[in-house]
Amino acid sequence: MRIQAPRGTEDVLPGQAVTWQWLESIYRELAHHFGYGEIRTPVFEDVALFKRTAGEQSDIVSKEMYEFQDKGGRDVALKPEGTAPVMRAVVEHNLCPQGTHARFYYLTPCYRYNRSQKGRLRELHQFGAELLGANSAEADAEILELAYRFLCAIGLGNEPIYINSIGRTECRSKFSEHILEFVDGYLKDASTEVSERIRKNPLGMLDSKDPDQQKALEGLRPILEFLEPDSRERFEALKQLLDEAEVPYEVSPGTVRGLDYYTETVFEFVSQYLPGLSIFGGGRYDNLVKEIGGPQTPCVGFGIGVERVILAVQEKQVQVPINKPDIFVVRATNEASSMVRELTRNLRSNGKTVLLDLDSRSMKSQMRQADSSQSRFCAIIGDSELAKRTVSLKNMETGEQTEVPVENVLGLL
């Protein structure tokens, strides 16, 4: 029986890896420009980390998490999202002492057992950023600007980011009571499982894609009406800062995020090129570090779904830069093998991308390989070139071919 990749996973083949590398290099460069340092956390963590932070009633924990016991009897989980592991590392290694700021970015795989479909995989990848120690609207604006500059750099800018404020704990408690009162009739008719889930986490109903639940919420007063004065002022300040930074946004009262740890600012981005699927989301989580066992530390951050970014980039037909090989070296005669290897070794040691045939195929076959490889140049070495220590150098775009000394090839590429 032929073994295939597990359901919900995808191989990234060489032709596709070009796009991944392009996105990764842009994200790394932007993160560095904003002063963020890379952090890498394990693929698996203590299962208690996610139950404590994301909430046991969240879909990620209750339905989607890969959870198991290892051979030592420890309960572990493949990480379903990137933020909680970073916060665990912050606490464990004291990466943000009180009174300081800390900025981290990451590129990581995550795992969620869901119904696999376009844009929704069981192994997914996230670009993320976390800003700790800053409790101002300016911190929220910085993290949003970083995410938006990334979108602009890959051709997905000029669309609004949906923003909202869900306030502090007191505000959310009042709003949750309002939701339960408002949908009381719906809950009486709903199944016991659905009713219990909503009563335990009323805010999660706003994030539901169930059309019946969405209909039951029609006419609900927005959470913005329940904000405390300081939360309202903070949200207004954020909007002004985004205007100043020319980051487009749209206030979206239905944006709440699906994890329990969010406070105050929340946001997400849905592109017209991938309707119905969030490309990135995030917000503020000022209680998360304390929940893990550290001191009260303000935090704000985001996670970007890489596979969804790629789908949107492909749908928009963004031209991804391709690094073509510099040269393909053709061995027209076996006697030229030593000189071919000498030239190849010299060019590679000087940073050039060099391809060559390794099976002594015919010159015609090698020229076909050179053409299909999209190399910029082709160097042909036969008996004549070997005798004179020259190379027939062909420009594969123009077709122009000249004979040059072998030591001059590097300078002509």
C-alpha angles and dihedrals in degrees: 000000000000113000115225135187112283117265111274095027131098134203113230103221124204094262091050094043089069089069092046092050091048092052093044093051092049092048094047092049093049093046090052091049089055091049099254121147123211120254126187123199131186121277090234130043140176105291090229090069093068096037090054097045108030093036128249091251095053116109091239093060102031099041114011111036120111099227127174146143117257123220090273092058094252118144107235137165136202103246112262094191138014107233103071094052090051091051090048089053090048091055095041095050099030091238095164111041115196113280095026137096125232129191124195136172130190144186110205146154117243131192130219127166101223140135101289116230140133108320093004115088134165091230108044134165129228137198107204143174132197128194113193133187098027118106100181135106085242089067090053089049092050094053091047092048091052091053092046094048087055090053090050092049092056097043100260099104129114094062122107125255112225110236134183141160121231093182127212129318095278092052093049091048091055092045092048089054089050091052093051092049092046095051097037092118092051092049092053090058097039125095118271091249094052093043093051092047093051093045090053093046112017093169089061088069090070089058094049121115091203106122092212091055091046090051091049089056096054109126095018114151109249120250089241088075089061097052121122114243094256092050090050091050091049092052092049090050090052092053091051091050092050090050089051092051091045092238107152115228142167124208106238116185090191094061107101107138123233103256127086097226099072122112133176111341120042129169145169139183126224116181125215085230092061106030119195096019125095111231094191138358141172146126144171125324108178096166099047100091091048090048089058094049104271131109123285102283128173113231138177130178150134144227124217121204105228097196090052091048089054092050091051092046090051093046090052089045094232110185107241113207112247121206103218121204111266097224145356114214114214119204104209092180134021090236088067093060095102093050091046090054091046092053093044093050093048095049094046092049087055094054101265125137107236130183129187140167114259100190104064093247121174119283090247090055091047091051089053089052090049091052095046092047089063089227114172093226139019122211116203120197119185136150093290094049091044092055092051097034089238135130130220099228117199124193102221093204099050099024090230113148128193136170114238136170111270092240090059096057095087093055092051097054 
